[in-house]
Amino acid sequence: MDRLLLSPCAFSSAPPPSHTRSGPGSPVNGAAQRPGEQSPGTSPGCRGSSPGAGLPLLPSCAADPPPSPCANGFPPALIGPGRTASPSAGVAVAMSSCAGAAFKVLSVTLPFSLRPLCGVSSAVYGLHFPAFQIHTTKPTMQFSQEDFEKAKDQLKLLKEDPGNEVKLKLYALFKQATQGPCNSPKPGVLDFVNKTKWDAWKSLGTLPQESARQKYIELVSSLISAEASEVKDSPPGSQPSYETLQVTTKDNITTIMLNRPKMKNAINVKMYNEIIAALEGAAKDDSTITVLTGNGDYYCSGNDLNNFANPSGSGLEEAAKNGAVLLKEFVKHFIDFPKPLFAVVNGPAVGISVTVLGLFDIVYATDRATFHTPFSNLGQTPEGCSSYTFPKIMGLAKANELLLFNKKLTAAEACLQGLVTEVFPDNIFQKEVWTRLKAYASLPRNSLALSKQLIRGMEKKTLYEVNSQECERLKERWLSDECMNAIMNFFQKKSKL
């Protein structure tokens, strides 16, 4: 066939208006066409609608192979760019002498009939399709109950904690898939863990059980795939016994890298214990200096609030007591560390990762780093000896902004106030910092250690006392209604799906 075109009458059951006709004497752009005159936009031997009528011409010829059906069952040439067929749609086709053969081929693959269009010259025909709905989107994959049960078993095989936000989604989808929309009573305000779970389930509304089951399977599958794709090889000199850290020793530098990038390097109980062990090892090895940094975009996002997800009552009291003991021991290892200790802050820092910076000897930061201690937002109090070191470093007024009123400092502000030693542009941060660190590591080891002892030794007793008081106060706060409500509100914000 010479031309295939889409006509306005293809989308209407009414006869086409006269201005769509392109025979002798029909108007084109308001002017009558003389007999034998070619319409604008057409080629010799083919009559069709003009561009002025908004009808795109799609070239074809007898030598072309028949159009192949697209995903929705219609040849692209018959539908045209940006158009879809409707149940009553016809497609106007200007036919040449080869039209009969062309439609004979098409009729094998497409369920339509060829009929003359009323009021149109005999050379124009319409394709009339049976009434059915056409979907061009990819069909949604269906999952069976067996797939759902398999996903439940796969979830138990995860080696890494996916974090509170993901676990809330999994919980909510599981409940929705197995029980339908949430209709259970809302837990009490002090039962913040169960209330957060209830909020997550309730937020799914009337999502059908089948859809919830599908989303649950897809989420589990993504977690399994992500964990399987992670590179397990450890860098040279690393100590593979750590689960949340990468610890390496090279060029007289022991590097402790927080390695929970998916969790923004949030510190859970496991990481607390491993940092303590890594500091003990670094204090005794042959390295000259020790570096603490983070893997990924964050330096550290502070405490993993999953640490607070414990049962209420006596269980919560025991957790608060154990948490205070662990925190006190953690901070003590920074107070006692005998070698020069460097913080290489590669991104945003929050909470405990900020407060202990006053115990480091040198702090280098990328210019995209921020420093945030949102203690009052969470109903808590300062830790890491910051209640003593921050006023000493930056002055009482500036320390109050940070510790009492949750002010977030940029890297430049933190440097100006003395918390950070130097700030580097992010694109040269690693290169510049590690060049300096290697130079420092070449200095006499014992000389550096003894000099640090003189600088820090005079205030160790004070730091021990401050650390003890801060941890005791935090234990009280963790058991308070105010703190529970603040943490519950945090979980509720995270539970929005």
C-alpha positions as CSV (number, residue, x, y, z in Angstrom):
1,M,0.0,0.0,0.0
2,D,1.2,3.5,-0.8
3,R,0.1,5.4,2.4
4,L,-1.3,4.6,5.8
5,L,-2.9,7.4,7.7
6,L,-4.8,8.1,10.9
7,S,-8.1,10.0,10.3
8,P,-10.2,11.8,12.8
9,C,-13.1,9.5,11.9
10,A,-11.0,6.6,13.2
11,F,-11.9,7.7,16.7
12,S,-15.6,8.4,16.1
13,S,-18.6,6.4,15.0
14,A,-20.0,9.4,13.1
15,P,-19.2,10.0,9.4
16,P,-16.0,12.1,8.9
17,P,-16.4,15.8,8.4
18,S,-16.1,17.1,4.9
19,H,-12.8,18.9,5.5
20,T,-11.1,15.6,6.0
21,R,-11.8,14.6,2.4
22,S,-8.9,15.1,0.0
23,G,-10.7,14.4,-3.3
24,P,-11.1,16.9,-6.1
25,G,-12.7,20.1,-5.0
26,S,-12.3,19.4,-1.3
27,P,-11.0,22.4,0.8
28,V,-7.5,22.2,2.1
29,N,-6.6,25.0,4.7
30,G,-9.6,26.9,3.6
31,A,-8.9,26.7,-0.2
32,A,-10.7,24.5,-2.7
33,Q,-8.5,22.0,-4.5
34,R,-8.6,22.0,-8.3
35,P,-9.0,18.8,-10.2
36,G,-5.6,17.1,-10.8
37,E,-3.9,19.4,-8.2
38,Q,-1.8,17.6,-5.6
39,S,-2.7,18.2,-1.9
40,P,0.0,19.6,0.3
41,G,1.8,17.0,2.3
42,T,1.0,14.1,-0.2
43,S,3.1,12.5,-2.8
44,P,2.2,11.7,-6.4
45,G,0.0,8.6,-6.7
46,C,-1.3,8.9,-3.2
47,R,-4.2,11.0,-1.9
48,G,-4.5,11.7,1.8
49,S,-5.3,14.3,4.4
50,S,-3.0,17.3,4.5
51,P,-0.7,18.3,7.4
52,G,-3.1,21.2,7.9
53,A,-5.7,18.7,9.0
54,G,-3.4,17.2,11.6
55,L,-3.3,13.8,10.1
56,P,0.2,12.2,10.0
57,L,1.1,10.3,6.9
58,L,3.0,7.0,7.4
59,P,4.9,5.9,4.3
60,S,4.7,2.4,3.0
61,C,5.0,0.6,-0.3
62,A,4.4,-2.7,-2.0
63,A,8.0,-3.8,-1.4
64,D,7.8,-3.2,2.4
65,P,7.2,-6.3,4.6
66,P,3.8,-6.3,6.4
67,P,4.0,-4.4,9.7
68,S,4.7,-6.6,12.7
69,P,2.3,-6.4,15.7
70,C,3.6,-4.5,18.7
71,A,3.1,-5.3,22.4
72,N,-0.6,-4.5,22.3
73,G,-1.3,-6.5,19.2
74,F,-1.5,-3.7,16.6
75,P,1.1,-2.8,14.0
76,P,2.8,0.5,14.8
77,A,2.0,1.9,11.4
78,L,-1.7,1.4,11.9
79,I,-1.8,3.2,15.2
80,G,0.8,5.8,14.7
81,P,3.0,7.6,17.2
82,G,1.4,8.7,20.4
83,R,-2.0,7.1,19.6
84,T,-3.8,4.0,21.0
85,A,-6.8,2.3,19.6
86,S,-10.2,2.4,21.4
87,P,-12.9,-0.3,21.3
88,S,-14.8,1.3,18.4
89,A,-11.8,2.8,16.7
90,G,-11.2,2.4,13.0
91,V,-8.0,3.4,11.1
92,A,-8.5,5.0,7.7
93,V,-6.2,3.7,5.1
94,A,-5.6,5.1,1.7
95,M,-5.1,2.1,-0.6
96,S,-3.3,1.6,-3.8
97,S,-3.8,-1.4,-6.2
98,C,-1.8,-3.6,-3.8
99,A,-4.1,-2.9,-0.8
100,G,-6.0,-6.2,-1.2
101,A,-2.8,-8.2,-0.9
102,A,-1.6,-6.2,2.0
103,F,-4.8,-6.6,4.0
104,K,-4.9,-10.3,3.2
105,V,-1.6,-10.6,5.0
106,L,-2.7,-8.4,7.9
107,S,-5.9,-10.2,8.4
108,V,-4.0,-13.3,9.4
109,T,-2.7,-11.6,12.5
110,L,-5.3,-9.0,13.4
111,P,-9.0,-9.4,14.1
112,F,-10.5,-6.7,12.0
113,S,-12.8,-6.3,9.0
114,L,-12.4,-3.9,6.0
115,R,-15.4,-1.7,5.3
116,P,-15.9,1.4,3.1
117,L,-16.2,4.6,5.1
118,C,-19.5,6.5,4.5
119,G,-19.1,9.8,2.7
120,V,-15.5,9.1,1.8
121,S,-14.1,8.3,-1.7
122,S,-14.0,4.7,-2.6
123,A,-10.2,4.6,-2.2
124,V,-10.5,5.1,1.6
125,Y,-11.4,2.2,3.8
126,G,-11.8,1.8,7.6
127,L,-10.5,-1.0,9.8
128,H,-13.2,-1.9,12.4
129,F,-12.0,-3.8,15.4
130,P,-14.0,-5.8,17.8
131,A,-14.8,-4.1,21.1
132,F,-12.1,-5.0,23.6
133,Q,-9.8,-3.0,26.0
134,I,-6.2,-2.6,25.0
135,H,-3.5,-2.4,27.7
136,T,0.0,-1.2,26.8
137,T,1.5,-1.5,30.2
138,K,3.5,-4.5,31.3
139,P,1.4,-7.1,33.0
140,T,1.9,-7.4,36.8
141,M,3.6,-10.6,37.9
142,Q,1.4,-12.7,40.1
143,F,2.7,-14.6,43.1
144,S,1.3,-17.7,44.7
145,Q,0.9,-18.5,48.4
146,E,3.9,-20.8,48.0
147,D,6.0,-17.8,46.9
148,F,4.8,-15.9,49.9
149,E,5.8,-18.8,52.3
150,K,9.2,-19.1,50.5
151,A,9.8,-15.3,51.1
152,K,9.1,-15.8,54.8
153,D,11.8,-18.5,54.9
154,Q,14.2,-16.4,52.9
155,L,13.9,-13.5,55.3
156,K,15.3,-15.6,58.1
157,L,18.5,-16.1,56.0
158,L,19.4,-12.4,55.9
159,K,22.8,-11.9,57.5
160,E,22.5,-8.1,57.9
161,D,19.8,-6.2,59.8
162,P,17.8,-4.3,57.2
163,G,17.0,-1.5,59.7
164,N,13.9,-0.3,61.5
165,E,12.3,1.4,58.5
166,V,12.5,-1.8,56.3
167,K,11.4,-4.0,59.2
168,L,8.3,-1.9,59.8
169,K,7.4,-2.2,56.1
170,L,7.9,-5.9,56.2
171,Y,5.8,-6.2,59.4
172,A,3.0,-4.0,57.9
173,L,2.9,-5.8,54.6
174,F,2.9,-9.2,56.3
175,K,0.0,-8.3,58.6
176,Q,-2.0,-6.8,55.6
177,A,-1.3,-9.9,53.5
178,T,-2.4,-12.4,56.2
179,Q,-5.1,-10.5,58.0
180,G,-6.2,-7.7,55.7
181,P,-6.6,-4.0,56.8
182,C,-5.8,-3.2,60.4
183,N,-8.8,-3.3,62.7
184,S,-7.1,-4.1,66.0
185,P,-7.2,-1.7,68.9
186,K,-4.5,1.0,69.0
187,P,-1.8,0.3,71.6
188,G,-1.3,2.6,74.6
189,V,0.9,5.7,74.2
190,L,3.7,4.2,76.4
191,D,3.8,1.0,74.4
192,F,5.8,2.8,71.7
193,V,7.2,-0.2,69.9
194,N,3.8,-1.9,69.3
195,K,2.2,1.5,68.6
196,T,4.8,2.1,65.9
197,K,4.0,-1.3,64.4
198,W,0.3,-0.5,64.6
199,D,0.8,2.8,62.8
200,A,2.8,1.1,60.0
201,W,0.1,-1.5,59.5
202,K,-2.7,1.1,59.7
203,S,-1.0,3.3,57.1
204,L,-1.6,0.6,54.4
205,G,-5.3,1.4,54.5
206,T,-7.4,-0.8,52.3
207,L,-4.5,-2.3,50.2
208,P,-5.8,-5.7,49.0
209,Q,-4.2,-8.7,50.6
210,E,-3.0,-10.0,47.3
211,S,-1.2,-6.7,46.6
212,A,0.3,-6.7,50.1
213,R,1.5,-10.2,49.5
214,Q,3.1,-9.3,46.2
215,K,4.8,-6.2,47.7
216,Y,6.1,-8.3,50.6
217,I,7.6,-10.9,48.2
218,E,9.2,-8.2,46.1
219,L,10.7,-6.4,49.1
220,V,12.2,-9.6,50.5
221,S,13.6,-10.5,47.0
222,S,15.2,-7.1,46.8
223,L,16.9,-7.5,50.2
224,I,18.2,-11.0,49.3
225,S,19.5,-9.8,45.9
226,A,21.2,-6.7,47.5
227,E,22.9,-8.8,50.1
228,A,24.0,-11.4,47.5
229,S,25.5,-8.7,45.2
230,E,27.7,-7.2,48.0
231,V,31.4,-7.7,47.5
232,K,32.7,-9.9,50.4
233,D,36.4,-9.5,49.6
234,S,38.3,-7.7,52.4
235,P,41.0,-5.2,51.5
236,P,44.7,-6.1,52.1
237,G,45.6,-6.0,55.7
238,S,42.0,-6.2,57.0
239,Q,40.8,-8.2,59.9
240,P,37.8,-10.2,58.6
241,S,36.5,-11.1,62.1
242,Y,34.5,-7.8,62.3
243,E,30.9,-7.7,61.0
244,T,30.2,-4.0,61.2
245,L,33.8,-2.6,60.6
246,Q,36.6,-2.8,58.2
247,V,39.9,-2.6,60.2
248,T,43.1,-2.4,58.3
249,T,46.8,-1.6,59.1
250,K,49.0,-0.1,56.4
251,D,51.8,2.4,56.2
252,N,51.9,2.6,60.0
253,I,48.2,3.6,60.1
254,T,45.4,1.5,61.6
255,T,42.1,2.5,60.0
256,I,38.8,1.7,61.7
257,M,36.1,2.1,59.1
258,L,32.4,2.1,60.1
259,N,30.9,-0.3,57.6
260,R,27.1,-0.2,57.7
261,P,26.6,2.1,54.7
262,K,23.0,1.0,54.1
263,M,22.2,2.1,57.6
264,K,24.3,5.3,57.3
265,N,26.7,3.7,59.6
266,A,24.3,3.9,62.6
267,I,25.9,2.3,65.6
268,N,24.1,-0.8,67.0
269,V,25.1,-2.8,70.0
270,K,27.3,-5.0,67.8
271,M,29.2,-2.1,66.4
272,Y,29.7,-0.6,69.8
273,N,31.4,-3.7,71.0
274,E,33.5,-4.1,67.8
275,I,34.7,-0.5,68.0
276,I,35.8,-1.1,71.6
277,A,37.7,-4.3,70.4
278,A,39.2,-2.4,67.4
279,L,40.5,0.4,69.6
280,E,42.0,-2.1,72.0
281,G,43.8,-3.8,69.1
282,A,45.0,-0.5,67.6
283,A,46.4,0.6,71.0
284,K,48.6,-2.5,71.1
285,D,49.7,-2.9,67.5
286,D,52.8,-1.5,65.7
287,S,51.0,1.4,64.0
288,T,51.9,5.0,64.8
289,I,48.4,6.6,64.4
290,T,44.8,5.5,64.3
291,V,42.1,6.8,62.0
292,L,38.3,6.5,62.4
293,T,36.2,7.1,59.3
294,G,33.0,5.9,57.6
295,N,32.1,3.8,54.5
296,G,29.7,5.5,52.1
297,D,28.1,8.9,52.1
298,Y,27.8,9.2,55.9
299,Y,30.4,9.3,58.5
300,C,27.9,8.1,61.1
301,S,24.2,8.7,61.8
302,G,24.5,8.1,65.5
303,N,22.7,5.5,67.5
304,D,20.7,2.9,65.7
305,L,17.4,3.4,67.4
306,N,16.7,-0.3,67.1
307,N,18.9,-0.4,70.3
308,F,15.8,1.1,72.1
309,A,13.3,-1.4,70.7
310,N,13.0,-3.5,73.8
311,P,10.1,-4.8,75.8
312,S,8.5,-2.4,78.4
313,G,8.6,-2.9,82.1
314,S,11.5,-4.7,83.8
315,G,13.0,-5.6,80.3
316,L,13.3,-1.9,79.5
317,E,15.0,-1.2,82.8
318,E,17.5,-3.9,82.2
319,A,18.2,-2.6,78.7
320,A,18.7,0.9,80.0
321,K,21.2,-0.3,82.6
322,N,23.1,-2.4,80.1
323,G,23.1,0.5,77.6
324,A,24.6,2.9,80.1
325,V,27.3,0.4,81.0
326,L,28.2,-0.2,77.3
327,L,28.2,3.5,76.5
328,K,30.5,4.3,79.5
329,E,33.0,1.6,78.4
330,F,32.8,2.9,74.8
331,V,33.6,6.5,75.7
332,K,36.3,5.4,78.2
333,H,38.3,3.7,75.3
334,F,38.5,7.1,73.6
335,I,39.6,8.8,76.7
336,D,42.3,6.2,77.3
337,F,43.5,5.7,73.7
338,P,47.3,6.2,73.9
339,K,48.2,7.1,70.2
340,P,47.2,10.1,68.1
341,L,43.6,9.5,67.1
342,F,42.3,11.1,63.9
343,A,38.7,11.4,62.7
344,V,38.3,11.6,58.9
345,V,34.7,12.8,58.7
346,N,33.6,11.8,55.2
347,G,30.0,12.9,55.4
348,P,27.2,13.9,57.9
349,A,27.8,13.1,61.5
350,V,25.0,12.7,64.1
351,G,24.8,12.1,67.9
352,I,27.5,10.0,69.6
353,S,29.8,10.3,66.5
354,V,29.8,14.1,67.0
355,T,30.1,14.2,70.8
356,V,33.2,12.0,71.0
357,L,35.0,14.3,68.5
358,G,36.2,16.3,71.5
359,L,38.3,13.3,72.5
360,F,40.1,13.0,69.2
361,D,43.4,14.7,68.5
362,I,42.8,15.8,64.9
363,V,39.5,16.1,63.1
364,Y,39.5,16.5,59.3
365,A,36.2,16.9,57.4
366,T,34.8,17.1,53.9
367,D,33.0,20.4,53.1
368,R,29.7,18.4,52.7
369,A,29.9,17.1,56.3
370,T,27.4,18.4,58.9
371,F,27.4,18.0,62.7
372,H,24.2,17.4,64.6
373,T,23.4,16.5,68.2
374,P,19.6,16.3,68.4
375,F,19.4,15.3,72.1
376,S,16.4,17.3,73.2
377,N,14.5,16.3,70.1
378,L,14.8,12.7,71.4
379,G,14.2,13.5,75.0
380,Q,17.9,12.7,75.9
381,T,21.0,14.4,77.2
382,P,24.6,14.8,75.9
383,E,27.1,12.0,76.1
384,G,30.7,11.4,74.9
385,C,32.0,13.9,77.5
386,S,30.6,16.7,75.3
387,S,29.1,18.5,78.2
388,Y,32.7,19.2,79.3
389,T,34.7,19.2,76.0
390,F,32.3,21.3,73.9
391,P,32.1,24.4,76.2
392,K,35.9,24.1,76.6
393,I,36.5,23.9,72.8
394,M,33.9,26.4,71.5
395,G,32.7,28.4,74.5
396,L,29.5,28.0,76.5
397,A,27.1,29.9,74.3
398,K,28.1,28.0,71.1
399,A,28.1,24.7,72.9
400,N,24.5,25.4,74.2
401,E,23.3,25.9,70.7
402,L,24.6,22.6,69.7
403,L,23.8,20.5,72.8
404,L,20.6,22.1,74.1
405,F,18.9,23.5,71.0
406,N,19.8,20.9,68.3
407,K,21.7,23.3,66.0
408,K,23.2,21.6,63.0
409,L,26.7,22.9,62.1
410,T,28.2,22.9,58.7
411,A,31.8,21.8,58.3
412,A,32.9,25.4,58.0
413,E,31.0,26.4,61.1
414,A,32.4,23.5,63.1
415,C,35.9,24.4,62.0
416,L,35.4,28.1,62.9
417,Q,34.3,27.0,66.4
418,G,37.2,24.7,66.9
419,L,35.5,21.3,66.7
420,V,37.1,20.5,63.3
421,T,40.8,21.0,62.6
422,E,40.5,21.6,58.8
423,V,37.9,21.3,56.0
424,F,38.7,20.2,52.5
425,P,36.7,20.3,49.2
426,D,34.9,17.0,48.8
427,N,36.5,16.2,45.4
428,I,40.1,16.3,46.9
429,F,39.2,15.4,50.5
430,Q,40.5,11.8,50.5
431,K,43.7,12.6,48.5
432,E,44.7,15.5,50.7
433,V,43.9,13.9,54.0
434,W,45.6,10.6,53.4
435,T,48.7,12.4,52.1
436,R,49.0,14.2,55.4
437,L,48.2,11.1,57.4
438,K,51.0,9.1,55.8
439,A,53.4,11.9,56.5
440,Y,52.3,12.0,60.2
441,A,52.6,8.2,60.4
442,S,56.3,8.4,59.5
443,L,57.1,10.4,62.7
444,P,58.6,8.6,65.7
445,R,55.9,6.5,67.3
446,N,56.9,6.8,71.0
447,S,57.5,10.5,70.8
448,L,54.0,11.1,69.5
449,A,52.5,8.8,72.2
450,L,54.4,10.4,75.1
451,S,53.5,13.9,73.8
452,K,49.8,13.0,73.7
453,Q,50.0,11.7,77.3
454,L,51.4,15.0,78.5
455,I,48.6,16.9,76.7
456,R,45.7,14.7,77.7
457,G,46.9,13.2,81.0
458,M,46.0,16.1,83.2
459,E,42.3,16.0,82.5
460,K,41.7,12.2,82.4
461,K,40.3,12.1,85.9
462,T,37.8,14.9,85.0
463,L,36.8,13.1,81.8
464,Y,36.1,9.8,83.7
465,E,33.8,11.7,86.1
466,V,32.0,13.5,83.3
467,N,31.5,10.3,81.4
468,S,30.1,8.5,84.5
469,Q,27.6,11.4,85.2
470,E,26.5,11.6,81.6
471,C,25.8,7.8,81.4
472,E,23.9,7.8,84.7
473,R,21.7,10.7,83.5
474,L,21.1,9.0,80.2
475,K,20.0,5.8,81.9
476,E,17.3,7.9,83.7
477,R,16.2,9.6,80.5
478,W,15.8,6.3,78.6
479,L,13.3,5.2,81.3
480,S,11.3,8.5,81.2
481,D,8.0,8.9,79.5
482,E,9.3,12.0,77.8
483,C,12.1,10.1,76.1
484,M,9.8,7.2,75.2
485,N,7.3,9.5,73.5
486,A,10.1,11.3,71.6
487,I,11.5,8.1,70.3
488,M,8.0,6.8,69.5
489,N,7.4,9.9,67.4
490,F,10.6,9.3,65.6
491,F,9.5,5.7,64.7
492,Q,6.1,7.0,63.6
493,K,7.7,9.3,61.1
494,K,9.9,6.4,59.8
495,S,6.8,4.1,59.5
496,K,5.2,6.2,56.7
497,L,5.3,3.8,53.7
